[in-house]
Amino acid sequence: MKTLDDFRVTTFADADAGIRDQFKALVLALTPELDDEDGADLENGPWPWVIKQNDQFPPDGPYATFLFLDCETGRVVATASFVRDDRKALENAGVPAFGVWAFVNVLDRDLRGQGVGRVICQYLDDHVQAAVNNQSGGDTQDVYLFSEEPGDYARWGFEETGRTVPFLDHEEPLCRKVYQAAA
C-alpha cells in the first residue's frame, strides 16, 4: 500500500509547465465510465474547472488544487482540491461553508486500489484542518463534499446530510464535516 512518502505534492499554482502538461493530459483523458468525469468536455468538464478555480484562489489562502507526483517516476498520479464551492452547488442550495473537498481523483488508473485515494484524502484532511486552525479564531468550520460514493469519506468524518445537490447532470448526496480549530 502506498503512503505519503511515495509522493511529492505540489499545487497547481506552483507546478512547472511540464507538470501542468502531464496533469492536463491526464485530466483530458478522463471518461465518465472509468472516472466519473468527462475530460473531453472542454466547456464544463474538469480541465476548465481546474483553470477557473485556480484563477480564483488567493495567494497563500487555504484553497488549492494539489498534484501528487510519484517520487520514483516524477509522474502526476493523483489530484485533490479544496475550493470555496464546486460549480456553485452550495451557493445554489443556500448552504454556507468554509469550503468543499473536490476533484479527488487517482488519475493513474494502474494505481487504483493501492491506497493512493486514502493518501490523498488524508493529505487533504490535514490541509483543511491546518487552514481551520490558522484562520478560524477557534471557531468550527463546515466543509462539504458531494460524491456518488459518500461512504468512502466517512473515515475522514464526513456524514451524509440527508440532502442532495445538483451536480453536473445528476444529483449527489451532500456530506458535511465540522472541523474544530485546535486549541
N, C-alpha and C positions, 0 to 999 in steps of 0.2 A: 504494500500500500504506500502511496505517495505521502510525503509530508511537506511542510512549507520549505524545508531545507532543500527540496528538489527544484525549487523555483526561484527566479529573480522576479521581483514585482516592480513595475513602473506604472506611471499613469499615462494615459493617452497624451496629456499635455506635455509630459516630459520625454515621450518616446521620440527617437530619431526617425528620419524618413524611412529607413529600411524596416524598422519595426512596424511603423504605421502601414507600410505597404503590405507586409505579411498579414497584419491584422485585417486590413481591408479585404485582401483576397479570401481569407477565411470567412469573414462576415458575408461577403457576396456569394459564397458557395453554400450558405445555409439553406436548407429546404424545410418546408413545413412538415413533411413526413418524418424526417430524421431529427429535426432540431426545434420544431415548433416556431420557426422563424422563416420568413421568405426573403432571403438575401438578395434575390433578383428584383425585388420591389424597390426601385430607386426613388419612389415618391414617399412612401410611408413605411418602408422597411427599416431594418436595423442600422444600415450604414448611414442614411440621412439622419436617423435618430441620434447616433453617436456624435455626428458632426454638430448637430443643433444643440444637444445637451452640453457638449464640451465648450462650445462657443459661449454658453451662458454661465459657466461656472466661474465664480470669482476666484482670483488667485489666492492660494493659501486658505481656501474655505474647506468645508467638510465634504463637498460634492466632487466626485471624480469617477472616471472610468479607469479601472485597474486592468492591466495586462499582465498575465502570468507567463513568464518565459521559462522553458526548460533549461536548467543550468548546464546540462551536458551539450545540448544542441544549439541553444540560443533561440530556438523557435518559439513563437507565440503559441500557447496551447489552450488558454482559457481566459475568460474575462468576467468581470463583475463590476457593477456600478452602484454608486449611492447618489441619488438625484433628488431634487426638490419634489418633483412629481413625474409621473410617467404618462406621457401623452394626455395630460390634463385629466386623467381618470379620477384623481382625488378631488381636484377642483370642481369638476363637473358633478361629483357626488356630494359636494359640500362637506368634505372631510378634511379638517385641518391636520397638518402633520409637520414634523421636523424633516421628514424625507421618506424615500422609498428605496428598498433594495430592487435593482432592476438589471436586466440583461445578464443574469448569472448563467454562464454557459461554458461547458467544456467544448471548445472549438475543435480540438483534435479528437475525432471520434474513436481513434485507436486507444485513447487513454480513458475512455468512459468505463466506469466500473472499477477503477483503480484508486479511488479515494480522492481524486482531484476535486470533485464537487464539494466534498467535505472540507478540503483545504481552503478553497476559495471562499466558501461560506464562513468559515471560522475567521479568515482574514478580514472579510467584510464586517462581520460582527464586532471584531476587535477594533476596527477602524471607526465604526459608528459609536461604539462605547467611548473611545477616546475623544471623539468630537463632542459627544454629550458632556463628558467630564470637563472639557475645555470651554464650552460655550453656554451651558445651561444655567450656571449660577446655582447649582444644586437642585434644579427643577427636573421633573421627569419629562421625557420627550417621547411622543408617539411616532413610531416608524412602521411603515406598512410594506407589504408586498402582495402581489396577486399572482397566482400560479394555478395551473390546471392540476398540479400535484401539491396541494398545500401541506399535506402531512410530511413532506420531505423537509420542511423547515421547522417542525416542532422542536427538534433538538436544540435550536437556537432561540427558543422561547416565543416563537410566533404561534398565535392561536387564531383560528377562524373567527370572524366577527359575526357570521350569520348573514352577511351581505355579499353581494356580488357587484362588480363594476364592469361597465362595458370596456372591453379591451380588444382593439383591432376589430375583428369581425365576429366576436363572441363575448360572452360574459365569463369572468373568472372570479373565484372566491377571494374575498378581501381578508387578509390576515394582518394582525397587529401585534407588535411587541412594544411594551413600555420600557424604555431604557431609563434607569435611575442613575443620576450622576453619583460618582464615588465621593465619599465624604472626605 
